[in-house]
Amino acid sequence: MNRIFGTNKAKPKPNLTDAINSTDARIGSIEVKIKKLDAELGAFKTQMAKLRDGPGKNAIQQRALRTLKQKRMYESQLMQLQQQTWNMEQAAMTTENLKNTMATVDAMRVANKEMKKQYKGLDIDKIETMHYDMEDLIEQANEIQESLGRSYGVPDEVDEADLQAELDALGLDEVAEGETPSYLQDTQALPDFIDSAPIEELHQSNAPTAEVAR
């Protein structure tokens, strides 16, 4: 059946990229032809410079004119193709920018929907209440810490005048550098009772006894 009626397969639609590549290939081919014609014109110019005026020089001149005319035709086609390529590249860039813009718009639309869904689950009043609760809890925690850090048996406030009076009683203010405080002098004095008397006292006590014996 396909051989009789053929197939209905649709041909792929041309795109700008393929068109640009095809045009660039044609531009390259024309540029090669123009270079070839330039070489021929150079050869004709060299030949005409060596010949005198006559039929031979005229024949070469006619060939050079035809070559130059062909070159001008190719140059005109080259300019047209280059302009077409430029236009297609501009259209391709515009199309690509539009695609990027549409993609950005779609992404923003999706993000907007997601943000609305997220904000639907948020209640400002509940958040404010939560902040107040947190402040109360922090205040309670501070009160607990102050209660646990309370000192027992020590007055909260000490009168500086009482401290100064106690310091004066100890005699610390009158002690010079290198001297022994008065409240420490008693601890360094010898006791009133001694197991044995000093040697000098023993000699004095024994002296009258010797005289009596004489």
C-alpha positions as CSV (number, residue, x, y, z in Angstrom):
1,M,0.0,0.0,0.0
2,N,2.8,2.4,0.8
3,R,4.3,1.8,-2.6
4,I,1.1,2.9,-4.3
5,F,-0.1,5.7,-2.2
6,G,3.1,6.6,-0.5
7,T,3.5,7.6,3.1
8,N,2.3,10.7,5.0
9,K,5.4,11.2,7.0
10,A,5.9,14.9,7.6
11,K,9.2,16.3,6.7
12,P,11.0,18.0,9.6
13,K,10.5,21.7,9.6
14,P,13.5,23.8,8.8
15,N,14.9,25.8,11.7
16,L,17.1,28.8,11.8
17,T,20.2,26.9,12.8
18,D,20.0,24.7,9.8
19,A,19.4,27.6,7.5
20,I,22.3,29.5,9.0
21,N,24.6,26.5,8.5
22,S,23.4,26.1,4.9
23,T,23.9,29.7,4.1
24,D,27.4,29.7,5.6
25,A,28.3,26.8,3.4
26,R,27.2,28.7,0.3
27,I,29.2,31.8,1.5
28,G,32.3,29.6,1.8
29,S,31.9,28.2,-1.7
30,I,31.4,31.6,-3.2
31,E,34.4,33.0,-1.4
32,V,36.5,30.2,-2.9
33,K,35.3,31.0,-6.4
34,I,36.0,34.7,-5.9
35,K,39.6,33.9,-4.9
36,K,40.0,31.7,-8.0
37,L,38.7,34.5,-10.3
38,D,41.1,37.0,-8.6
39,A,44.0,34.7,-9.5
40,E,42.8,34.5,-13.2
41,L,42.5,38.3,-13.3
42,G,46.0,38.6,-12.0
43,A,47.3,36.2,-14.7
44,F,45.4,38.1,-17.5
45,K,46.9,41.4,-16.2
46,T,50.4,39.9,-16.4
47,Q,49.8,38.7,-20.0
48,M,48.4,42.0,-21.2
49,A,51.4,43.8,-19.8
50,K,53.8,41.7,-21.9
51,L,51.8,42.0,-25.2
52,R,51.6,44.9,-27.6
53,D,48.3,46.3,-28.8
54,G,46.7,43.9,-31.3
55,P,44.2,41.1,-31.7
56,G,46.0,38.8,-29.1
57,K,45.9,41.5,-26.4
58,N,42.3,42.3,-27.2
59,A,41.3,38.7,-26.9
60,I,42.9,38.4,-23.4
61,Q,41.3,41.7,-22.4
62,Q,37.8,40.4,-23.4
63,R,38.4,37.2,-21.3
64,A,39.5,39.4,-18.4
65,L,36.4,41.5,-18.7
66,R,34.2,38.4,-18.6
67,T,36.1,37.1,-15.5
68,L,35.7,40.5,-13.8
69,K,32.0,40.5,-14.6
70,Q,31.6,37.0,-13.1
71,K,33.5,38.1,-10.0
72,R,31.2,41.1,-9.5
73,M,28.2,38.7,-9.7
74,Y,29.7,36.4,-7.1
75,E,30.5,39.4,-4.8
76,S,26.9,40.6,-5.1
77,Q,25.6,37.1,-4.1
78,L,28.1,37.0,-1.3
79,M,26.9,40.3,0.1
80,Q,23.3,39.1,-0.1
81,L,24.1,35.8,1.6
82,Q,26.0,37.5,4.4
83,Q,23.1,39.9,5.0
84,Q,20.7,36.9,5.1
85,T,23.0,35.2,7.6
86,W,23.1,38.3,9.8
87,N,19.3,38.6,9.7
88,M,18.8,34.9,10.6
89,E,21.3,35.2,13.4
90,Q,19.5,38.2,14.8
91,A,16.2,36.2,14.6
92,A,17.8,33.2,16.3
93,M,19.1,35.4,19.1
94,T,15.7,37.1,19.5
95,T,14.0,33.7,19.6
96,E,16.5,32.4,22.1
97,N,16.0,35.4,24.3
98,L,12.2,34.9,24.1
99,K,12.6,31.3,25.2
100,N,14.8,32.3,28.1
101,T,12.2,35.0,29.0
102,M,9.4,32.5,28.9
103,A,11.4,30.0,31.0
104,T,12.0,32.7,33.5
105,V,8.4,33.7,33.7
106,D,7.3,30.1,34.1
107,A,9.8,29.6,36.9
108,M,8.6,32.7,38.6
109,R,5.0,31.6,38.3
110,V,5.8,28.2,39.9
111,A,7.8,29.9,42.6
112,N,4.9,32.3,43.3
113,K,2.5,29.3,43.7
114,E,4.9,27.6,46.0
115,M,5.3,30.7,48.1
116,K,1.6,31.1,48.4
117,K,1.2,27.5,49.6
118,Q,3.9,28.0,52.2
119,Y,2.5,31.3,53.5
120,K,-1.0,29.7,53.8
121,G,0.4,27.5,56.5
122,L,1.8,30.5,58.5
123,D,-0.2,32.5,61.0
124,I,1.3,35.8,62.1
125,D,-0.7,35.8,65.3
126,K,0.6,32.4,66.2
127,I,4.1,33.5,65.5
128,E,3.7,36.6,67.8
129,T,2.2,34.4,70.5
130,M,5.2,32.0,70.2
131,H,7.6,35.0,70.6
132,Y,5.7,36.1,73.8
133,D,5.9,32.5,75.1
134,M,9.6,32.4,74.5
135,E,10.1,35.6,76.3
136,D,8.2,34.3,79.3
137,L,10.2,31.1,79.3
138,I,13.5,33.0,79.1
139,E,12.4,35.2,82.0
140,Q,11.4,32.2,84.1
141,A,14.7,30.6,83.3
142,N,16.6,33.7,84.5
143,E,14.6,33.7,87.7
144,I,15.4,30.1,88.3
145,Q,19.1,30.8,87.8
146,E,19.0,33.7,90.2
147,S,17.2,31.5,92.8
148,L,19.8,28.7,92.4
149,G,22.7,31.2,92.7
150,R,21.3,32.7,96.0
151,S,23.9,32.6,98.9
152,Y,22.9,31.5,102.3
153,G,24.2,33.0,105.6
154,V,25.8,36.0,103.8
155,P,24.0,39.3,103.9
156,D,23.1,40.6,100.5
157,E,24.5,44.1,101.3
158,V,27.6,44.8,103.5
159,D,28.0,48.2,105.0
160,E,31.4,49.6,104.1
161,A,31.5,51.6,107.4
162,D,31.3,48.3,109.4
163,L,34.1,46.8,107.3
164,Q,36.3,49.9,107.9
165,A,35.7,49.7,111.6
166,E,36.6,46.1,111.7
167,L,39.7,46.8,109.7
168,D,40.8,49.5,112.2
169,A,40.2,47.2,115.1
170,L,42.7,44.7,113.6
171,G,45.3,47.5,113.3
172,L,46.0,46.9,109.7
173,D,46.0,50.6,108.8
174,E,48.9,51.5,111.2
175,V,51.2,48.7,110.2
176,A,54.2,49.9,108.3
177,E,56.0,47.9,105.7
178,G,58.2,45.3,107.3
179,E,56.6,45.6,110.8
180,T,54.7,42.9,112.5
181,P,51.0,43.7,113.0
182,S,50.0,44.1,116.6
183,Y,47.6,41.3,116.6
184,L,50.5,39.0,115.5
185,Q,53.0,40.2,118.1
186,D,51.3,38.3,120.9
187,T,51.7,35.1,119.0
188,Q,55.4,35.7,118.5
189,A,56.1,36.5,122.3
190,L,57.6,33.8,124.6
191,P,55.2,32.2,127.0
192,D,55.3,33.2,130.7
193,F,56.3,29.7,131.9
194,I,59.6,27.9,130.9
195,D,60.7,24.5,131.9
196,S,64.3,25.7,132.8
197,A,65.5,29.2,133.7
198,P,68.1,30.9,131.5
199,I,71.8,30.2,132.3
200,E,72.5,33.8,133.5
201,E,69.7,33.5,136.1
202,L,71.1,30.3,137.4
203,H,74.6,31.9,137.9
204,Q,73.1,34.8,139.8
205,S,71.1,32.6,142.1
206,N,74.0,30.4,143.0
207,A,76.5,33.2,143.8
208,P,75.5,34.1,147.5
209,T,75.5,30.4,148.4
210,A,79.2,30.2,147.6
211,E,80.0,33.2,149.9
212,V,78.1,31.7,152.8
213,A,80.1,28.5,152.5
214,R,83.4,30.4,153.0
